[in-house]
Amino acid sequence: MEENKDKEQKKKPQKAKDIAQKIRRKAERLNAEEEKHGIIYISRVPMFMKVEKLRYLMSEHGEVGRIYLNPETVESRKKRIKSGGNRKTKYIDGWVEFMDKRIAKLVALSLNNTPIGGKKRFYAQDLWNIKYLPKFKWHHLTERIAVNRAEREALLRDRSTDIKKSVAYAQERIEKAKQQRSRKEVKLFKKEAQSKAKKKSS
């Protein structure tokens, strides 16, 4: 029995090592595969162009992987709609991943500053604003998005705290004003009562 226990205890660390090696090899394969990919940056996404349309247009030049379009802020969208703008989602800029970095370079070189074309009247005459990002990989983008989101949330928390402080300060001022007014009213009432008393005594 003791021998069997010893064998089982020896097997456990070996299994853990095997799993760790498999994970490491898989990560290495994924990294090696990602090294072949190339990413282009679109500094201005044409008005109301969606991910599906962008994928369709880019796929004409090569195999496309992931796409991320950065939407306008909630505040900007509200202002735009309030001023009579379209309710459709508007994107500011975006990133497109090509499975072959050579294709990504060619796309950026050949399409930049050229008309988009097509039947869509929204952006047929618009020009592509594309740049190839050397040594830039998708995980860099996801890290940047996470950082931006955290910064935005922190800013919103700070704004919320400032608003709460402002509201509390305003309420405090109102209460003080009410107290001062009530004191003045009490003084006036006393004066009126005293003057009435004097008139009666005279």
C-alpha positions, 0 to 999 in steps of 0.5 A: 500500500505504501509503495502505491502511495509513493508512486501516486505522489510521484505521478502528481508532480509529473502530470502537473509538469506535463500540463505546464509543458503542453500549455507552454508549447501551445502558447509558443505556437500561438505566438509564432502564428501571431507573428505572421499576422499584420495589423492596419490602423484606420484613423478615420472610419467612414460615416456609418460603416459597420464591421461587416462592411469593412470585413467585406471590403478588406477580404477582397485583398486577403484573409482577414482575422479580427476587426475592432472599431472604436465607437464614439463616446456616449456623450458625443452620440447624445450631442449628435442626436440632439443636434439632429444627427443620425441615430446610427452607431458611428465609429471613430477609428479601427484596427484590422488584422490580416493573417499575412503581414505582407498583405497588410503592408500592401493594403496600407500602401495601395489603399491609403488616400484612395476613394472607397468607392462602392454603391453606398452614398454615405462613403463612396467618395470618402478616402481611406486613411490607412497605416500599417503598424509594424511589430504591433500585435492584437494583444497590444490592442486589447491591452490598450483597450483595457487601459483606456476603459479603466481610465474612463471608468476612473474619470467617470467615478471622479466626475460622479464624486465631484457632482455629489460634492457639488450637490451636497455643497448646494444643499448645504447652502440652501439649508443655511439660506433657509435658516438665515431667512427664518432667523430674519423672519423671527427677528421681524416678528419680534420687532412687530410684536414689540412695536404693537406692545408699545402702541398698546401701552401708550 
